[in-house]
Amino acid sequence: ITALLAWLLSACTLEVPAATEAVVAITQGSGVARSEKLTNAQMQDLSGWLKERSSGWSPSYVSYAPATEVRVKHADGSHTVVNIMQSKVVVYGSAGQYEKAFAPNDLVSLRSSIGVK
């Protein structure tokens, strides 16, 4: 039981390794409307935003259409995708897919930190 509890608790905390490169893509309709590389400062802001909100994530097994999607590359060559939706953020990578609902102000803050209005 202790091992199961430890696994369940660890599944609720999101850990995203430091980014070496990231690209944000804004999707409209069936295609990408705009795509641009994030600056080092924007990557740090994204990382800080996720670290400040690392607890309370739930495993997700549903496929979501891309909205505002940030594709992050890590030093080990792995990738993480952060899909910023209207009321939640979905993060997926080698550790699986997780989601968390956020207040509108939190999502405005996240979008602003990566240069998206």
Stockholm file with secondary structure:
# STOCKHOLM 1.0

chainA/1-117         ITALLAWLLSACTLEVPAATEAVVAITQGSGVARSEKLTNAQMQDLSGWLKERSSGWSPSYVSYAPATEVRVKHADGSHTVVNIMQSKVVVYGSAGQYEKAFAPNDLVSLRSSIGVK
#=GR chainA/1-117 SS CHHHHHHHHHHTBCCCCCEEEEEEEEEETTEEEEEEECCHHHHHHHHHHHHHTCBSCEECCSCCCCSEEEEEEETTSCEEEEEECSSEEEEEETTEEEEEECCHHHHHHHHHHTTCC
#=GC SS_cons         CHHHHHHHHHHTBCCCCCEEEEEEEEEETTEEEEEEECCHHHHHHHHHHHHHTCBSCEECCSCCCCSEEEEEEETTSCEEEEEECSSEEEEEETTEEEEEECCHHHHHHHHHHTTCC
//
